[in-house]
Structures are given as C-alpha cells and as structure tokens.
Amino acid sequence: MAANAYVLINVEPARTQEVIDRLNAISGASVREVLGPYDVVVELEAGTVEDLTEIMRHRIRPINGVSNTVTCLWFTNI
C-alpha cells in the first residue's frame, strides 16, 4: 500500500523560493506555492507511512525557513 500526504507549510517570507527549491529536490514531491493560511502545499508520495515520516523528519522540517507544517495522510491500495 502506498502512503500519501498533503503537507501544508508556513514559510518565512524571505526564504520562500529557497524552501520551494529544496522541496522540489525531494523525490515523490509535487510542490505548489499557494495563497491563504499556508504558503506552500506539497503532495508527497512514498512507499510506506514510515517513509513519509522519515521524509518529514529529515528532509522537510529541517529546511531553514520552514516555520510550521501540518501533515494530512491519505492511503491508496496498489
């Protein structure tokens, strides 16, 4: 079963492009800059929930300029 998530991200305004560039380098990530309560939405696909967790912990949250994330998981049977 594949695991998917929408990751809603708040970004420090001066670092928006830098954060987007770093997010675009993540395999399985589709990155969109948006307007509203969040600055960036990432649709993320990985093999397992554990893989998603690793990406969040080690690839997304540590990016300089990311101030907050909300992760919404969804699942697909393959």
N, CA, C and O atoms as CSV, one atom per row, in Angstrom:
chain,resi,resn,atom,element,x,y,z
A,1,MET,N,N,0.840,-1.174,0.000
A,1,MET,CA,C,0.000,0.000,0.000
A,1,MET,C,C,0.886,1.239,0.000
A,1,MET,O,O,1.793,1.361,0.824
A,2,ALA,N,N,0.624,2.149,-0.918
A,2,ALA,CA,C,1.362,3.411,-0.957
A,2,ALA,C,C,0.795,4.361,0.090
A,2,ALA,O,O,-0.386,4.295,0.431
A,3,ALA,N,N,1.635,5.225,0.583
A,3,ALA,CA,C,1.205,6.248,1.539
A,3,ALA,C,C,1.398,7.609,0.885
A,3,ALA,O,O,2.394,7.862,0.207
A,4,ASN,N,N,0.427,8.469,1.107
A,4,ASN,CA,C,0.450,9.802,0.512
A,4,ASN,C,C,0.110,10.822,1.572
A,4,ASN,O,O,-0.541,10.509,2.568
A,5,ALA,N,N,0.555,12.046,1.351
A,5,ALA,CA,C,0.230,13.111,2.295
A,5,ALA,C,C,0.174,14.437,1.568
A,5,ALA,O,O,0.874,14.666,0.581
A,6,TYR,N,N,-0.674,15.297,2.082
A,6,TYR,CA,C,-0.619,16.707,1.754
A,6,TYR,C,C,0.095,17.354,2.921
A,6,TYR,O,O,-0.309,17.183,4.071
A,7,VAL,N,N,1.155,18.095,2.637
A,7,VAL,CA,C,1.906,18.772,3.680
A,7,VAL,C,C,1.683,20.268,3.487
A,7,VAL,O,O,2.064,20.840,2.465
A,8,LEU,N,N,1.062,20.888,4.482
A,8,LEU,CA,C,0.764,22.314,4.452
A,8,LEU,C,C,1.872,23.017,5.222
A,8,LEU,O,O,2.122,22.696,6.383
A,9,ILE,N,N,2.533,23.969,4.585
A,9,ILE,CA,C,3.756,24.535,5.155
A,9,ILE,C,C,3.674,26.054,5.248
A,9,ILE,O,O,3.261,26.730,4.306
A,10,ASN,N,N,4.077,26.574,6.405
A,10,ASN,CA,C,4.292,28.007,6.584
A,10,ASN,C,C,5.782,28.269,6.432
A,10,ASN,O,O,6.615,27.531,6.958
A,11,VAL,N,N,6.103,29.330,5.706
A,11,VAL,CA,C,7.492,29.644,5.369
A,11,VAL,C,C,7.787,31.095,5.733
A,11,VAL,O,O,6.944,31.974,5.551
A,12,GLU,N,N,8.985,31.337,6.246
A,12,GLU,CA,C,9.437,32.713,6.460
A,12,GLU,C,C,9.477,33.406,5.099
A,12,GLU,O,O,10.092,32.882,4.170
A,13,PRO,N,N,8.837,34.566,4.956
A,13,PRO,CA,C,8.697,35.202,3.638
A,13,PRO,C,C,10.001,35.383,2.865
A,13,PRO,O,O,10.011,35.203,1.647
A,14,ALA,N,N,11.073,35.723,3.517
A,14,ALA,CA,C,12.337,35.957,2.813
A,14,ALA,C,C,12.958,34.673,2.275
A,14,ALA,O,O,13.894,34.732,1.477
A,15,ARG,N,N,12.460,33.522,2.694
A,15,ARG,CA,C,13.064,32.250,2.294
A,15,ARG,C,C,12.145,31.395,1.407
A,15,ARG,O,O,12.424,30.216,1.187
A,16,THR,N,N,11.076,31.972,0.906
A,16,THR,CA,C,10.092,31.189,0.165
A,16,THR,C,C,10.714,30.445,-1.012
A,16,THR,O,O,10.537,29.231,-1.123
A,17,GLN,N,N,11.431,31.128,-1.888
A,17,GLN,CA,C,11.987,30.471,-3.069
A,17,GLN,C,C,13.015,29.418,-2.689
A,17,GLN,O,O,13.057,28.348,-3.296
A,18,GLU,N,N,13.837,29.705,-1.700
A,18,GLU,CA,C,14.831,28.733,-1.220
A,18,GLU,C,C,14.148,27.458,-0.720
A,18,GLU,O,O,14.591,26.352,-1.030
A,19,VAL,N,N,13.071,27.612,0.051
A,19,VAL,CA,C,12.340,26.457,0.569
A,19,VAL,C,C,11.710,25.678,-0.584
A,19,VAL,O,O,11.787,24.450,-0.614
A,20,ILE,N,N,11.092,26.376,-1.525
A,20,ILE,CA,C,10.476,25.698,-2.671
A,20,ILE,C,C,11.516,24.919,-3.459
A,20,ILE,O,O,11.255,23.789,-3.874
A,21,ASP,N,N,12.689,25.500,-3.671
A,21,ASP,CA,C,13.757,24.797,-4.395
A,21,ASP,C,C,14.168,23.525,-3.663
A,21,ASP,O,O,14.361,22.486,-4.294
A,22,ARG,N,N,14.302,23.591,-2.354
A,22,ARG,CA,C,14.684,22.412,-1.564
A,22,ARG,C,C,13.585,21.347,-1.616
A,22,ARG,O,O,13.876,20.155,-1.724
A,23,LEU,N,N,12.330,21.777,-1.540
A,23,LEU,CA,C,11.214,20.826,-1.587
A,23,LEU,C,C,11.133,20.148,-2.950
A,23,LEU,O,O,10.847,18.953,-3.030
A,24,ASN,N,N,11.380,20.889,-4.009
A,24,ASN,CA,C,11.338,20.314,-5.359
A,24,ASN,C,C,12.398,19.240,-5.564
A,24,ASN,O,O,12.265,18.417,-6.470
A,25,ALA,N,N,13.437,19.226,-4.756
A,25,ALA,CA,C,14.505,18.225,-4.864
A,25,ALA,C,C,14.131,16.897,-4.210
A,25,ALA,O,O,14.875,15.924,-4.325
A,26,ILE,N,N,12.988,16.845,-3.527
A,26,ILE,CA,C,12.558,15.619,-2.840
A,26,ILE,C,C,11.804,14.737,-3.819
A,26,ILE,O,O,10.814,15.160,-4.416
A,27,SER,N,N,12.277,13.515,-3.977
A,27,SER,CA,C,11.619,12.556,-4.856
A,27,SER,C,C,10.210,12.259,-4.344
A,27,SER,O,O,10.014,12.018,-3.153
A,28,GLY,N,N,9.235,12.277,-5.246
A,28,GLY,CA,C,7.857,11.990,-4.869
A,28,GLY,C,C,7.079,13.200,-4.390
A,28,GLY,O,O,5.939,13.067,-3.944
A,29,ALA,N,N,7.687,14.391,-4.475
A,29,ALA,CA,C,7.029,15.606,-4.003
A,29,ALA,C,C,6.554,16.450,-5.177
A,29,ALA,O,O,7.302,16.698,-6.123
A,30,SER,N,N,5.304,16.887,-5.104
A,30,SER,CA,C,4.747,17.852,-6.038
A,30,SER,C,C,4.483,19.121,-5.235
A,30,SER,O,O,3.663,19.115,-4.317
A,31,VAL,N,N,5.168,20.200,-5.572
A,31,VAL,CA,C,5.206,21.407,-4.742
A,31,VAL,C,C,4.409,22.523,-5.409
A,31,VAL,O,O,4.556,22.778,-6.604
A,32,ARG,N,N,3.557,23.188,-4.611
A,32,ARG,CA,C,2.772,24.319,-5.106
A,32,ARG,C,C,2.849,25.473,-4.114
A,32,ARG,O,O,2.586,25.293,-2.925
A,33,GLU,N,N,3.207,26.651,-4.598
A,33,GLU,CA,C,3.111,27.852,-3.773
A,33,GLU,C,C,1.652,28.299,-3.817
A,33,GLU,O,O,1.058,28.365,-4.893
A,34,VAL,N,N,1.072,28.603,-2.662
A,34,VAL,CA,C,-0.344,28.954,-2.573
A,34,VAL,C,C,-0.523,30.238,-1.765
A,34,VAL,O,O,0.392,30.690,-1.077
A,35,LEU,N,N,-1.712,30.808,-1.863
A,35,LEU,CA,C,-2.093,31.961,-1.054
A,35,LEU,C,C,-3.112,31.503,-0.030
A,35,LEU,O,O,-3.927,30.625,-0.317
A,36,GLY,N,N,-3.080,32.073,1.137
A,36,GLY,CA,C,-4.011,31.698,2.197
A,36,GLY,C,C,-3.261,31.494,3.495
A,36,GLY,O,O,-2.202,32.086,3.702
A,37,PRO,N,N,-3.807,30.651,4.382
A,37,PRO,CA,C,-3.168,30.467,5.684
A,37,PRO,C,C,-1.831,29.720,5.606
A,37,PRO,O,O,-1.044,29.763,6.552
A,38,TYR,N,N,-1.572,29.045,4.496
A,38,TYR,CA,C,-0.301,28.350,4.287
A,38,TYR,C,C,0.370,28.951,3.066
A,38,TYR,O,O,-0.283,29.555,2.215
A,39,ASP,N,N,1.670,28.780,2.991
A,39,ASP,CA,C,2.448,29.352,1.891
A,39,ASP,C,C,2.759,28.348,0.796
A,39,ASP,O,O,2.853,28.704,-0.379
A,40,VAL,N,N,2.920,27.082,1.189
A,40,VAL,CA,C,3.278,26.018,0.256
A,40,VAL,C,C,2.481,24.774,0.615
A,40,VAL,O,O,2.294,24.456,1.790
A,41,VAL,N,N,2.008,24.069,-0.427
A,41,VAL,CA,C,1.378,22.762,-0.239
A,41,VAL,C,C,2.192,21.753,-1.046
A,41,VAL,O,O,2.470,21.961,-2.227
A,42,VAL,N,N,2.565,20.665,-0.391
A,42,VAL,CA,C,3.315,19.598,-1.048
A,42,VAL,C,C,2.450,18.350,-1.051
A,42,VAL,O,O,1.970,17.917,-0.004
A,43,GLU,N,N,2.251,17.770,-2.236
A,43,GLU,CA,C,1.645,16.442,-2.318
A,43,GLU,C,C,2.811,15.468,-2.354
A,43,GLU,O,O,3.645,15.511,-3.258
A,44,LEU,N,N,2.858,14.595,-1.365
A,44,LEU,CA,C,4.006,13.720,-1.170
A,44,LEU,C,C,3.572,12.274,-1.281
A,44,LEU,O,O,2.571,11.874,-0.686
A,45,GLU,N,N,4.324,11.484,-2.045
A,45,GLU,CA,C,4.040,10.053,-2.195
A,45,GLU,C,C,5.271,9.260,-1.786
A,45,GLU,O,O,6.394,9.581,-2.176
A,46,ALA,N,N,5.040,8.210,-0.984
A,46,ALA,CA,C,6.124,7.331,-0.547
A,46,ALA,C,C,5.575,5.910,-0.437
A,46,ALA,O,O,4.367,5.694,-0.526
A,47,GLY,N,N,6.461,4.958,-0.245
A,47,GLY,CA,C,6.052,3.562,-0.185
A,47,GLY,C,C,5.266,3.203,1.054
A,47,GLY,O,O,4.325,2.411,0.990
A,48,THR,N,N,5.645,3.784,2.194
A,48,THR,CA,C,5.002,3.452,3.465
A,48,THR,C,C,4.849,4.711,4.316
A,48,THR,O,O,5.440,5.750,4.022
A,49,VAL,N,N,4.057,4.601,5.362
A,49,VAL,CA,C,3.918,5.701,6.314
A,49,VAL,C,C,5.261,5.989,6.973
A,49,VAL,O,O,5.582,7.142,7.258
A,50,GLU,N,N,6.032,4.958,7.210
A,50,GLU,CA,C,7.356,5.147,7.807
A,50,GLU,C,C,8.254,5.986,6.885
A,50,GLU,O,O,9.005,6.842,7.352
A,51,ASP,N,N,8.166,5.730,5.572
A,51,ASP,CA,C,8.936,6.517,4.611
A,51,ASP,C,C,8.509,7.986,4.644
A,51,ASP,O,O,9.346,8.887,4.600
A,52,LEU,N,N,7.196,8.212,4.721
A,52,LEU,CA,C,6.697,9.584,4.828
A,52,LEU,C,C,7.243,10.262,6.081
A,52,LEU,O,O,7.669,11.417,6.046
A,53,THR,N,N,7.223,9.524,7.184
A,53,THR,CA,C,7.725,10.067,8.448
A,53,THR,C,C,9.191,10.461,8.320
A,53,THR,O,O,9.590,11.526,8.791
A,54,GLU,N,N,9.986,9.624,7.696
A,54,GLU,CA,C,11.407,9.921,7.502
A,54,GLU,C,C,11.595,11.172,6.653
A,54,GLU,O,O,12.442,12.012,6.957
A,55,ILE,N,N,10.811,11.294,5.595
A,55,ILE,CA,C,10.912,12.484,4.741
A,55,ILE,C,C,10.550,13.734,5.532
A,55,ILE,O,O,11.234,14.753,5.436
A,56,MET,N,N,9.482,13.658,6.310
A,56,MET,CA,C,9.080,14.805,7.112
A,56,MET,C,C,10.162,15.180,8.129
A,56,MET,O,O,10.528,16.349,8.254
A,57,ARG,N,N,10.665,14.189,8.847
A,57,ARG,CA,C,11.642,14.445,9.920
A,57,ARG,C,C,12.997,14.913,9.409
A,57,ARG,O,O,13.638,15.767,10.020
A,58,HIS,N,N,13.432,14.346,8.277
A,58,HIS,CA,C,14.807,14.566,7.845
A,58,HIS,C,C,14.964,15.410,6.591
A,58,HIS,O,O,16.068,15.871,6.298
A,59,ARG,N,N,13.878,15.626,5.840
A,59,ARG,CA,C,14.007,16.372,4.584
A,59,ARG,C,C,13.190,17.663,4.558
A,59,ARG,O,O,13.597,18.634,3.920
A,60,ILE,N,N,12.039,17.691,5.245
A,60,ILE,CA,C,11.168,18.870,5.162
A,60,ILE,C,C,11.288,19.764,6.387
A,60,ILE,O,O,11.604,20.946,6.255
A,61,ARG,N,N,11.043,19.228,7.565
A,61,ARG,CA,C,11.062,20.077,8.763
A,61,ARG,C,C,12.400,20.765,9.018
A,61,ARG,O,O,12.403,21.889,9.520
A,62,PRO,N,N,13.550,20.138,8.692
A,62,PRO,CA,C,14.830,20.815,8.952
A,62,PRO,C,C,15.185,21.952,7.984
A,62,PRO,O,O,16.173,22.653,8.203
A,63,ILE,N,N,14.401,22.145,6.925
A,63,ILE,CA,C,14.728,23.191,5.955
A,63,ILE,C,C,14.658,24.554,6.641
A,63,ILE,O,O,13.649,24.895,7.259
A,64,ASN,N,N,15.736,25.328,6.526
A,64,ASN,CA,C,15.740,26.692,7.057
A,64,ASN,C,C,14.648,27.491,6.370
A,64,ASN,O,O,14.577,27.535,5.142
A,65,GLY,N,N,13.802,28.120,7.166
A,65,GLY,CA,C,12.699,28.907,6.636
A,65,GLY,C,C,11.351,28.251,6.822
A,65,GLY,O,O,10.327,28.931,6.756
A,66,VAL,N,N,11.317,26.935,7.054
A,66,VAL,CA,C,10.052,26.249,7.349
A,66,VAL,C,C,9.726,26.527,8.811
A,66,VAL,O,O,10.476,26.140,9.707
A,67,SER,N,N,8.599,27.200,9.046
A,67,SER,CA,C,8.246,27.555,10.422
A,67,SER,C,C,7.170,26.659,11.019
A,67,SER,O,O,7.056,26.562,12.240
A,68,ASN,N,N,6.367,25.994,10.163
A,68,ASN,CA,C,5.291,25.135,10.669
A,68,ASN,C,C,4.854,24.196,9.554
A,68,ASN,O,O,4.846,24.566,8.380
A,69,THR,N,N,4.489,22.970,9.939
A,69,THR,CA,C,3.919,22.032,8.975
A,69,THR,C,C,2.686,21.379,9.563
A,69,THR,O,O,2.581,21.179,10.773
A,70,VAL,N,N,1.751,21.049,8.678
A,70,VAL,CA,C,0.588,20.224,9.015
A,70,VAL,C,C,0.555,19.119,7.972
A,70,VAL,O,O,0.544,19.396,6.773
A,71,THR,N,N,0.539,17.878,8.418
A,71,THR,CA,C,0.586,16.744,7.511
A,71,THR,C,C,-0.752,16.015,7.524
A,71,THR,O,O,-1.234,15.604,8.580
A,72,CYS,N,N,-1.346,15.858,6.345
A,72,CYS,CA,C,-2.625,15.172,6.185
A,72,CYS,C,C,-2.375,13.907,5.378
A,72,CYS,O,O,-2.160,13.982,4.168
A,73,LEU,N,N,-2.399,12.742,6.028
A,73,LEU,CA,C,-2.133,11.468,5.367
A,73,LEU,C,C,-3.353,10.966,4.621
A,73,LEU,O,O,-4.490,11.170,5.047
A,74,TRP,N,N,-3.095,10.300,3.490
A,74,TRP,CA,C,-4.142,9.555,2.811
A,74,TRP,C,C,-3.511,8.322,2.181
A,74,TRP,O,O,-2.312,8.311,1.901
A,75,PHE,N,N,-4.302,7.296,1.958
A,75,PHE,CA,C,-3.786,5.982,1.558
A,75,PHE,C,C,-4.446,5.501,0.275
A,75,PHE,O,O,-5.608,5.799,0.000
A,76,THR,N,N,-3.663,4.740,-0.510
A,76,THR,CA,C,-4.145,4.156,-1.746
A,76,THR,C,C,-3.715,2.702,-1.798
A,76,THR,O,O,-2.568,2.388,-1.482
A,77,ASN,N,N,-4.607,1.813,-2.189
A,77,ASN,CA,C,-4.236,0.410,-2.392
A,77,ASN,C,C,-3.636,0.256,-3.776
A,77,ASN,O,O,-4.192,0.742,-4.760
A,78,ILE,N,N,-2.497,-0.424,-3.850
A,78,ILE,CA,C,-1.857,-0.655,-5.155
A,78,ILE,C,C,-1.865,-2.134,-5.440
A,78,ILE,O,O,-1.377,-2.563,-6.486
